[in-house]
């Protein structure tokens, strides 16, 4: 089954690949690795903002992380032409806008990790970092970058 068919089966529609907001490129491919720049939490209603542990619960943070994952996949498709070229999700680096007392960063970033496994199965299992940040660009709740192995 193609990844596009899998997305359709899951009822997932990818957003358009977001344009860079500053002086960087959205992705770089070197050899068989695709590095996708950090994608900030955004949905149909605009940016998903908030601070975990202050005005946002872990469950809402996980939804924001899932939105980041959708943007990562959109960027990968823009880079590769087809998500079928992804042979492995290698690593995710997740940043959570949170208070010093908030310690559920892993549960938040699971929103993206779970998406990768839903879409790619075992090829979606990856290494990962889930860290707190005192602030993120534009006040968003989550930012995630990815490394994919490609054919």
FIKOLZA-1660 file (N, C-alpha, C; in steps of 0.1 Angstrom, whole numbers, plus 5000, padded with zeros to 4 digits):
% residues 151
   i   px   py   pz ch aa at
   1 5008 4988 5000  A  X  N
   1 5000 5000 5000  A  X CA
   1 5009 5012 5000  A  X  C
   2 5006 5022 4991  A  X  N
   2 5013 5034 4991  A  X CA
   2 5011 5043 5004  A  X  C
   3 5020 5052 5007  A  X  N
   3 5018 5060 5018  A  X CA
   3 5006 5069 5016  A  X  C
   4 5004 5074 5004  A  X  N
   4 4992 5083 5002  A  X CA
   4 4979 5075 5004  A  X  C
   5 4979 5062 5000  A  X  N
   5 4967 5053 5003  A  X CA
   5 4966 5051 5018  A  X  C
   6 4977 5050 5025  A  X  N
   6 4976 5048 5039  A  X CA
   6 4971 5060 5046  A  X  C
   7 4975 5072 5042  A  X  N
   7 4970 5085 5047  A  X CA
   7 4955 5086 5045  A  X  C
   8 4951 5082 5033  A  X  N
   8 4936 5083 5029  A  X CA
   8 4928 5073 5038  A  X  C
   9 4934 5061 5040  A  X  N
   9 4927 5051 5049  A  X CA
   9 4926 5056 5063  A  X  C
  10 4936 5064 5068  A  X  N
  10 4936 5070 5081  A  X CA
  10 4928 5082 5082  A  X  C
  11 4923 5087 5071  A  X  N
  11 4915 5100 5071  A  X CA
  11 4924 5112 5073  A  X  C
  12 4937 5111 5069  A  X  N
  12 4946 5122 5071  A  X CA
  12 4948 5130 5057  A  X  C
  13 4947 5143 5058  A  X  N
  13 4950 5151 5047  A  X CA
  13 4962 5160 5051  A  X  C
  14 4972 5160 5043  A  X  N
  14 4984 5168 5047  A  X CA
  14 4982 5182 5043  A  X  C
  15 4987 5192 5051  A  X  N
  15 4986 5206 5048  A  X CA
  15 4996 5209 5037  A  X  C
  16 4995 5220 5031  A  X  N
  16 5006 5225 5022  A  X CA
  16 5018 5227 5030  A  X  C
  17 5030 5224 5023  A  X  N
  17 5042 5225 5030  A  X CA
  17 5045 5240 5033  A  X  C
  18 5046 5243 5046  A  X  N
  18 5048 5257 5050  A  X CA
  18 5061 5264 5044  A  X  C
  19 5060 5276 5040  A  X  N
  19 5072 5283 5036  A  X CA
  19 5081 5287 5048  A  X  C
  20 5094 5288 5046  A  X  N
  20 5102 5292 5057  A  X CA
  20 5099 5306 5062  A  X  C
  21 5100 5308 5075  A  X  N
  21 5096 5321 5081  A  X CA
  21 5108 5330 5083  A  X  C
  22 5120 5325 5079  A  X  N
  22 5132 5333 5081  A  X CA
  22 5143 5328 5071  A  X  C
  23 5155 5331 5074  A  X  N
  23 5166 5328 5064  A  X CA
  23 5171 5313 5066  A  X  C
  24 5163 5304 5061  A  X  N
  24 5167 5290 5061  A  X CA
  24 5159 5283 5050  A  X  C
  25 5163 5270 5048  A  X  N
  25 5155 5262 5038  A  X CA
  25 5147 5252 5046  A  X  C
  26 5136 5248 5040  A  X  N
  26 5127 5239 5047  A  X CA
  26 5132 5225 5049  A  X  C
  27 5142 5221 5040  A  X  N
  27 5147 5207 5040  A  X CA
  27 5161 5207 5033  A  X  C
  28 5169 5198 5036  A  X  N
  28 5182 5195 5029  A  X CA
  28 5183 5180 5028  A  X  C
  29 5186 5176 5016  A  X  N
  29 5189 5161 5014  A  X CA
  29 5204 5160 5012  A  X  C
  30 5210 5151 5019  A  X  N
  30 5224 5148 5017  A  X CA
  30 5225 5133 5017  A  X  C
  31 5230 5127 5006  A  X  N
  31 5231 5113 5005  A  X CA
  31 5217 5107 5006  A  X  C
  32 5215 5097 5015  A  X  N
  32 5202 5091 5017  A  X CA
  32 5195 5096 5029  A  X  C
  33 5199 5108 5034  A  X  N
  33 5192 5114 5045  A  X CA
  33 5185 5127 5041  A  X  C
  34 5173 5129 5046  A  X  N
  34 5165 5141 5044  A  X CA
  34 5163 5147 5058  A  X  C
  35 5169 5160 5059  A  X  N
  35 5167 5167 5072  A  X CA
  35 5156 5177 5070  A  X  C
  36 5146 5177 5078  A  X  N
  36 5135 5186 5076  A  X CA
  36 5136 5196 5088  A  X  C
  37 5136 5209 5085  A  X  N
  37 5137 5220 5095  A  X CA
  37 5125 5219 5104  A  X  C
  38 5127 5225 5116  A  X  N
  38 5117 5225 5126  A  X CA
  38 5104 5230 5121  A  X  C
  39 5093 5223 5124  A  X  N
  39 5080 5227 5120  A  X CA
  39 5072 5231 5132  A  X  C
  40 5066 5243 5132  A  X  N
  40 5059 5248 5144  A  X CA
  40 5045 5243 5144  A  X  C
  41 5039 5242 5156  A  X  N
  41 5025 5238 5156  A  X CA
  41 5015 5248 5150  A  X  C
  42 5008 5243 5140  A  X  N
  42 4999 5251 5133  A  X CA
  42 4988 5242 5128  A  X  C
  43 4976 5247 5127  A  X  N
  43 4964 5240 5122  A  X CA
  43 4956 5248 5113  A  X  C
  44 4944 5243 5109  A  X  N
  44 4935 5251 5100  A  X CA
  44 4932 5265 5106  A  X  C
  45 4931 5266 5119  A  X  N
  45 4928 5279 5125  A  X CA
  45 4940 5288 5127  A  X  C
  46 4952 5284 5123  A  X  N
  46 4964 5292 5125  A  X CA
  46 4973 5285 5135  A  X  C
  47 4982 5293 5141  A  X  N
  47 4992 5288 5150  A  X CA
  47 4985 5282 5162  A  X  C
  48 4991 5271 5167  A  X  N
  48 4987 5265 5180  A  X CA
  48 4996 5270 5190  A  X  C
  49 4992 5280 5198  A  X  N
  49 5000 5286 5208  A  X CA
  49 4996 5281 5222  A  X  C
  50 5006 5284 5231  A  X  N
  50 5003 5280 5245  A  X CA
  50 5016 5275 5252  A  X  C
  51 5015 5275 5265  A  X  N
  51 5026 5270 5273  A  X CA
  51 5021 5258 5282  A  X  C
  52 5028 5247 5279  A  X  N
  52 5024 5235 5287  A  X CA
  52 5028 5237 5302  A  X  C
  53 5018 5233 5310  A  X  N
  53 5020 5235 5324  A  X CA
  53 5015 5249 5329  A  X  C
  54 5011 5257 5320  A  X  N
  54 5005 5270 5324  A  X CA
  54 4991 5271 5318  A  X  C
  55 4989 5272 5305  A  X  N
  55 4976 5274 5299  A  X CA
  55 4972 5263 5289  A  X  C
  56 4980 5252 5289  A  X  N
  56 4978 5241 5280  A  X CA
  56 4981 5228 5287  A  X  C
  57 4972 5218 5285  A  X  N
  57 4973 5205 5290  A  X CA
  57 4981 5196 5281  A  X  C
  58 4987 5185 5286  A  X  N
  58 4995 5176 5278  A  X CA
  58 4988 5170 5266  A  X  C
  59 4975 5167 5268  A  X  N
  59 4967 5162 5257  A  X CA
  59 4966 5172 5245  A  X  C
  60 4964 5185 5248  A  X  N
  60 4964 5195 5238  A  X CA
  60 4978 5197 5232  A  X  C
  61 4988 5195 5240  A  X  N
  61 5002 5196 5235  A  X CA
  61 5004 5185 5225  A  X  C
  62 4999 5173 5228  A  X  N
  62 5001 5161 5219  A  X CA
  62 4994 5164 5206  A  X  C
  63 4983 5170 5206  A  X  N
  63 4976 5174 5193  A  X CA
  63 4984 5184 5185  A  X  C
  64 4991 5193 5193  A  X  N
  64 5000 5203 5186  A  X CA
  64 5012 5196 5180  A  X  C
  65 5017 5186 5187  A  X  N
  65 5028 5178 5182  A  X CA
  65 5024 5170 5169  A  X  C
  66 5012 5165 5169  A  X  N
  66 5007 5158 5158  A  X CA
  66 5006 5167 5146  A  X  C
  67 5002 5180 5148  A  X  N
  67 5001 5190 5137  A  X CA
  67 5015 5192 5132  A  X  C
  68 5025 5193 5141  A  X  N
  68 5039 5194 5136  A  X CA
  68 5043 5182 5127  A  X  C
  69 5039 5170 5131  A  X  N
  69 5042 5158 5123  A  X CA
  69 5036 5159 5109  A  X  C
  70 5023 5164 5108  A  X  N
  70 5017 5166 5095  A  X CA
  70 5025 5175 5087  A  X  C
  71 5030 5186 5092  A  X  N
  71 5038 5196 5085  A  X CA
  71 5052 5189 5081  A  X  C
  72 5057 5181 5090  A  X  N
  72 5070 5174 5086  A  X CA
  72 5067 5165 5074  A  X  C
  73 5056 5158 5074  A  X  N
  73 5053 5149 5062  A  X CA
  73 5051 5157 5050  A  X  C
  74 5044 5169 5051  A  X  N
  74 5042 5177 5040  A  X CA
  74 5055 5182 5034  A  X  C
  75 5064 5186 5043  A  X  N
  75 5077 5191 5038  A  X CA
  75 5085 5179 5031  A  X  C
  76 5084 5167 5037  A  X  N
  76 5091 5156 5031  A  X CA
  76 5085 5152 5017  A  X  C
  77 5072 5153 5016  A  X  N
  77 5066 5151 5003  A  X CA
  77 5070 5161 4993  A  X  C
  78 5071 5174 4997  A  X  N
  78 5076 5185 4988  A  X CA
  78 5090 5182 4984  A  X  C
  79 5098 5177 4993  A  X  N
  79 5112 5175 4990  A  X CA
  79 5114 5163 4980  A  X  C
  80 5106 5152 4983  A  X  N
  80 5109 5139 4976  A  X CA
  80 5099 5136 4965  A  X  C
  81 5088 5143 4964  A  X  N
  81 5078 5141 4954  A  X CA
  81 5068 5130 4958  A  X  C
  82 5073 5120 4967  A  X  N
  82 5064 5110 4972  A  X CA
  82 5070 5105 4985  A  X  C
  83 5061 5103 4995  A  X  N
  83 5064 5098 5008  A  X CA
  83 5068 5083 5007  A  X  C
  84 5066 5077 4996  A  X  N
  84 5070 5063 4994  A  X CA
  84 5085 5061 4994  A  X  C
  85 5092 5072 4991  A  X  N
  85 5107 5072 4991  A  X CA
  85 5113 5071 5005  A  X  C
  86 5105 5074 5015  A  X  N
  86 5110 5073 5029  A  X CA
  86 5111 5058 5033  A  X  C
  87 5123 5054 5037  A  X  N
  87 5126 5040 5041  A  X CA
  87 5126 5039 5056  A  X  C
  88 5128 5050 5063  A  X  N
  88 5128 5050 5078  A  X CA
  88 5127 5064 5083  A  X  C
  89 5120 5065 5094  A  X  N
  89 5120 5078 5102  A  X CA
  89 5132 5075 5112  A  X  C
  90 5142 5083 5110  A  X  N
  90 5154 5081 5118  A  X CA
  90 5154 5088 5132  A  X  C
  91 5150 5101 5132  A  X  N
  91 5150 5108 5145  A  X CA
  91 5141 5120 5144  A  X  C
  92 5135 5122 5156  A  X  N
  92 5127 5134 5158  A  X CA
  92 5133 5142 5170  A  X  C
  93 5134 5155 5168  A  X  N
  93 5138 5164 5179  A  X CA
  93 5126 5173 5182  A  X  C
  94 5121 5171 5194  A  X  N
  94 5109 5179 5198  A  X CA
  94 5111 5189 5209  A  X  C
  95 5106 5200 5207  A  X  N
  95 5107 5211 5217  A  X CA
  95 5094 5215 5222  A  X  C
  96 5092 5216 5235  A  X  N
  96 5079 5219 5241  A  X CA
  96 5080 5232 5249  A  X  C
  97 5072 5242 5245  A  X  N
  97 5071 5254 5252  A  X CA
  97 5064 5251 5266  A  X  C
  98 5072 5251 5277  A  X  N
  98 5066 5247 5289  A  X CA
  98 5073 5254 5301  A  X  C
  99 5065 5253 5312  A  X  N
  99 5070 5259 5325  A  X CA
  99 5081 5250 5330  A  X  C
 100 5089 5255 5340  A  X  N
 100 5100 5247 5345  A  X CA
 100 5095 5234 5353  A  X  C
 101 5082 5235 5358  A  X  N
 101 5077 5224 5366  A  X CA
 101 5071 5213 5357  A  X  C
 102 5068 5216 5344  A  X  N
 102 5062 5207 5335  A  X CA
 102 5072 5196 5331  A  X  C
 103 5068 5183 5333  A  X  N
 103 5078 5172 5330  A  X CA
 103 5072 5162 5321  A  X  C
 104 5061 5165 5314  A  X  N
 104 5055 5155 5305  A  X CA
 104 5058 5157 5290  A  X  C
 105 5071 5163 5288  A  X  N
 105 5075 5165 5274  A  X CA
 105 5074 5152 5265  A  X  C
 106 5078 5140 5270  A  X  N
 106 5077 5128 5262  A  X CA
 106 5062 5126 5258  A  X  C
 107 5053 5127 5267  A  X  N
 107 5039 5125 5263  A  X CA
 107 5034 5135 5253  A  X  C
 108 5039 5147 5253  A  X  N
 108 5035 5157 5243  A  X CA
 108 5041 5153 5229  A  X  C
 109 5054 5150 5228  A  X  N
 109 5060 5146 5216  A  X CA
 109 5055 5133 5210  A  X  C
 110 5049 5125 5219  A  X  N
 110 5042 5113 5214  A  X CA
 110 5032 5116 5203  A  X  C
 111 5026 5127 5204  A  X  N
 111 5016 5131 5193  A  X CA
 111 5022 5130 5179  A  X  C
 112 5035 5134 5178  A  X  N
 112 5041 5132 5165  A  X CA
 112 5047 5118 5163  A  X  C
 113 5053 5112 5173  A  X  N
 113 5058 5099 5172  A  X CA
 113 5047 5089 5169  A  X  C
 114 5036 5090 5175  A  X  N
 114 5025 5081 5172  A  X CA
 114 5020 5082 5158  A  X  C
 115 5020 5094 5153  A  X  N
 115 5016 5097 5139  A  X CA
 115 5026 5089 5129  A  X  C
 116 5039 5091 5132  A  X  N
 116 5049 5084 5123  A  X CA
 116 5047 5069 5123  A  X  C
 117 5044 5063 5134  A  X  N
 117 5042 5049 5135  A  X CA
 117 5028 5045 5128  A  X  C
 118 5018 5053 5129  A  X  N
 118 5005 5051 5122  A  X CA
 118 5008 5050 5107  A  X  C
 119 5015 5060 5102  A  X  N
 119 5017 5062 5088  A  X CA
 119 5027 5051 5082  A  X  C
 120 5038 5049 5089  A  X  N
 120 5049 5041 5083  A  X CA
 120 5051 5027 5090  A  X  C
 121 5043 5024 5100  A  X  N
 121 5045 5011 5107  A  X CA
 121 5058 5011 5114  A  X  C
 122 5065 4999 5113  A  X  N
 122 5078 4998 5120  A  X CA
 122 5088 5007 5114  A  X  C
 123 5087 5011 5102  A  X  N
 123 5097 5021 5096  A  X CA
 123 5095 5035 5102  A  X  C
 124 5084 5037 5110  A  X  N
 124 5082 5049 5116  A  X CA
 124 5088 5050 5130  A  X  C
 125 5093 5039 5135  A  X  N
 125 5099 5039 5149  A  X CA
 125 5112 5046 5148  A  X  C
 126 5115 5055 5157  A  X  N
 126 5127 5064 5156  A  X CA
 126 5133 5067 5169  A  X  C
 127 5146 5072 5168  A  X  N
 127 5152 5078 5180  A  X CA
 127 5146 5092 5182  A  X  C
 128 5147 5097 5194  A  X  N
 128 5140 5110 5196  A  X CA
 128 5146 5117 5208  A  X  C
 129 5144 5130 5208  A  X  N
 129 5146 5139 5220  A  X CA
 129 5133 5147 5222  A  X  C
 130 5129 5148 5235  A  X  N
 130 5117 5156 5238  A  X CA
 130 5121 5165 5250  A  X  C
 131 5123 5178 5247  A  X  N
 131 5129 5187 5257  A  X CA
 131 5120 5199 5259  A  X  C
 132 5122 5205 5270  A  X  N
 132 5115 5218 5274  A  X CA
 132 5122 5230 5268  A  X  C
 133 5114 5240 5265  A  X  N
 133 5120 5253 5260  A  X CA
 133 5112 5264 5268  A  X  C
 134 5119 5274 5272  A  X  N
 134 5111 5285 5279  A  X CA
 134 5102 5293 5270  A  X  C
 135 5105 5292 5257  A  X  N
 135 5097 5300 5247  A  X CA
 135 5100 5294 5233  A  X  C
 136 5091 5294 5224  A  X  N
 136 5093 5290 5211  A  X CA
 136 5088 5301 5201  A  X  C
 137 5092 5300 5188  A  X  N
 137 5089 5311 5179  A  X CA
 137 5074 5313 5179  A  X  C
 138 5070 5326 5178  A  X  N
 138 5056 5330 5177  A  X CA
 138 5047 5326 5188  A  X  C
 139 5053 5321 5199  A  X  N
 139 5045 5316 5211  A  X CA
 139 5039 5302 5209  A  X  C
 140 5043 5295 5198  A  X  N
 140 5037 5282 5196  A  X CA
 140 5040 5272 5207  A  X  C
 141 5032 5262 5208  A  X  N
 141 5033 5252 5219  A  X CA
 141 5044 5242 5216  A  X  C
 142 5046 5238 5204  A  X  N
 142 5056 5227 5200  A  X CA
 142 5063 5231 5187  A  X  C
 143 5076 5226 5186  A  X  N
 143 5083 5226 5174  A  X CA
 143 5090 5213 5173  A  X  C
 144 5090 5207 5161  A  X  N
 144 5097 5194 5159  A  X CA
 144 5104 5194 5146  A  X  C
 145 5116 5189 5146  A  X  N
 145 5124 5186 5133  A  X CA
 145 5126 5172 5132  A  X  C
 146 5129 5167 5119  A  X  N
 146 5130 5153 5116  A  X CA
 146 5142 5150 5107  A  X  C
 147 5146 5138 5108  A  X  N
 147 5156 5132 5099  A  X CA
 147 5149 5119 5094  A  X  C
 148 5149 5118 5080  A  X  N
 148 5143 5106 5073  A  X CA
 148 5154 5100 5065  A  X  C
 149 5154 5086 5064  A  X  N
 149 5162 5079 5055  A  X CA
 149 5154 5077 5042  A  X  C
 150 5160 5080 5031  A  X  N
 150 5152 5079 5018  A  X CA
 150 5159 5071 5008  A  X  C
 151 5151 5066 4999  A  X  N
 151 5157 5058 4988  A  X CA
 151 5158 5067 4975  A  X  C
% end
